[in-house]
Structure formats: structure tokens, C-alpha cells
Amino acid sequence: MSNVRQAVLFSFATRYSAMIVGLVSAMVVARLLTPDEIGTFAIASAIVMVMSEFRLLGAGMYLVRENELTHAKIRSATGLTILISWGMGLGIWTAAPAIAAFYKLEPIEVIFRILSISFFLAPAISIPTALLTRDFRFRQLFIVRICTSLTNLASTIGLIMLGYSFYALAWGYTLAVITEFFLIFFFRPQGMPWTPNFKNLGPIARFGIYNSLAGFFRRGVVTAPDMIIGKMGTTTQVGLFSRGLGFIEFVSQTLMMGVKPVVLPYLSQVQRSGDNVNDAYIAATVLLGGIIWPILAVASVVSLPAIRLFFGDQWDAAAPYATLIAYWAMFRSVHWFSSDLLVAKGKEKLMVLKEGGMFALYISGIALVFPSGLMAVAGVFTVAGLVDLVLTTWLLTRFVGLQPLRMARSWLPNLAVTALCWGAAWLIFNNGDFVSKGVPNTFWAVAAILPLVWLMMIFMVRHPLKQEVILFLRWFANHWPRPRS
């Protein structure tokens, strides 16, 4: 278990470091570009990022999950990734003029072609990354992520200052991918075969189709608003809603994705060893929920001062959307690891059916309520998140043998911690001087007080995180430099 805990620490370090860099980038970009400019890029990037779910066709996750890994399987995974990723890169390049004409936005053509470059580098990045992940070599992945994040930050801001507007966002992302390519090549596992094999692709493709479809539907949920609003509304509306959704995604994904890279290797390891995967799944969700639910609950209260502090007052209109979307993120986070559990159990088809049904619900709901305004669109997210929670619980109970009552009991400490943190944030916010001074002083008060409230509640309710906090404090005490006598 020590290697898993170490992997989680490095994974968290990677995400938190990337979060800091990403936050700095978002704060600067939000002040340098207008909602209209950011909305234009959001439309183009939403389409490309959804398509990117297919460029690997699940080859990386296949290599992570496979019981016995051979050079032949690695070469076949490389070959399949080249066929799919390069083909999609050519498709994006070719389709760029048509997409630009559909949205009546000429810049989309150039943005599409800049972003297509990443598809041609994807095979040389994804396969060695999967092998490093399988071996829990998250220290190397930490270095890669930090360097790519800094590259993205420096190049994006530099190009904006040179007058490249939203094109700077596309070039910043692409230059970061190029940096990742060189670093992954340096850290690649010794003896890794590079020559692709275009035979025996069937087992990988069957797994990859299900996994990629599920990823397409999951990614589509958060990118669909940009595409639908971009067609039915204005680029400014796209920018504002994207900022509200992006703020909550930034908060939640920084925490959830910090753990997620470790979860599939961990659950697969548990499955291979014959231990109870459902118990491991419940334990993982409780630990994540004890962190993510209180933070999202607080974010729903302080969305206005937080957005004004980080992005400027030109984005104030995005705050009400963020408040509703925070509840959606809370519902979704309960079963955030469900796809990993289903993959570890070999239930990829069930995963796709569930994600596809939810994607259809989001798409139809957004299109239906958009004439009523962006608040109605945010409301669709909240309702759909609750439906997703109920549906996923039923599916895991029916097909995987999850015990819902046991999971509900395990989540009671999370509810207690969240309720008190939410109440404390509400009291501070509604008795602060944010409105009178026009400065988010209340946000800083919440940021200073709530961690102490959370820590107190963790110990009061005897949350499983209590043990992790104690272990961390012991580690910190043992590694803290001591004065020489």
C-alpha cells in the first residue's frame, strides 16, 4: 500500500502544482481577453477536445489494466493509436473551414488547425505515459506536468501580450504538448518498444471503443454548452457560462483528477489480487468526498467574490451560474470513480450506456431551456447531476454488487463535515463587508477560517481522513529540519 500512498502524494503534488500555474494563467488571461474573445476560443476548443477522447481509443487504459503485458501488446497499442490519432488530426485539419462556416466565425479555422498538431504527437506521448502510470512512476509524471504547465503559461501570456488574442490560447496549448513530447521521450521506460504493429488490434480496439465513447460522453457534458450556446446565442454568452462552469470545474477537477490517475491501477491491482474491489471503491469515494464536498459547498457560497478576485469584475455575471453548477459537481463526485470500477470489473459496455444516456439528457436539456436564459441551463446541470447520482448507484448495485446502504452509512461523516462548512461559509459571507467595500474580503475570511473548521470536523466525526491527516503530520514532523544542539 505504501507505493499507492506515495503515488497518490505525487499525483496530488502534480495536480496542485498544475492548479497554481493554471490559476495564474486563468487570472491573467481573464484580464487580458474579453468574454467575447474567450468565448470564440471556447467554441473551437470544445469541439476539438471532445474529439480528442477518440484519438487514443483507450490504448493507454488498456495497457494499465492488462494482466500480462508484452512487447507485442505495446506495439499493437502504438499502432492502433497512430491509425486513430493521425487520422483524426487530418480530419480536424480538413474540416476546419466547414466548422468555421457553420458557426460563422472565421478564426475557428485557424484555431482548429493549430490544435490539430497535438493529434500527431499523441501516440508518442500516451503509450509511455500509460506504462509509467502502470508502474506507479508518478514522480516522473510530476516533472512532465509541471514543465508543460509552465510552458503553456509562459507562451500563452507572452503571445497575448504580442497581440495574438485567442490564437495565443491555441498556441500555448500546442507548445505545451510539444514540450510534453520531449520530456516523455526522456523519461520513457527502458526497453520500451517504439515500432508500431498493425496486427492483433481487435482486443485493444474493443476495449478502446467503449472507453473512448465513455470519455467522449463525459467530456461532452462540460463542452456541450459551449457548442450549443455558441450556435444558439452569442460568443459573450459562451464566455460567461464557460467561466462559471470553468471555475467549478477548476475547483473540483484539481482535487478529483489528483487522485484519479492512481485509482484505475489501484482497483485493477485489487481485482488481480482477489480482494474486494467494492470495499476499496467505497473507501476511495469516502476519502474523496470528505475533501471535495466541503470545498464545493463553500464555493457555491463565495462564487461571486472568488470570481471577482481571480478573474476581475467583468466576469461577475458568471457567479450565479457557478453557484448552481457547484451542486452538480457535488452530485457527480460521489461516483467519480465509477468508470474505473467498471473498467476494473470488465463492464466497459455498461459504462458507455450510462454515460451515453446522461449525455443525451444534458444535450436535450440545454437545447430545450436555453431560450429561458443561462440560469436555466445551469439548473439543467444541477438536476442532471442528481439523476446521474441515482442512476449510477442503481447500476453499480445491480451489476457490480455495490451495497448502497453501506455506502450511504459510510458517507454520513462527509455530510456532517459538509453541512458545517457550508453553514460557516454562509454566516461569514452574509456578515462580511464584500458588498460595501467592493473587495472580496469575505473570500479571504472564508479561506482562513474554513480549513480550521474542516480539520476540527474531521476529528470530531472520526472521519477516515483523520488517519491520513495523522500520518501526514507524523511524516512532516519526522522530515522537518531540527536545530542542531
Disulfide bonds with the S-S distance in Angstrom:
none
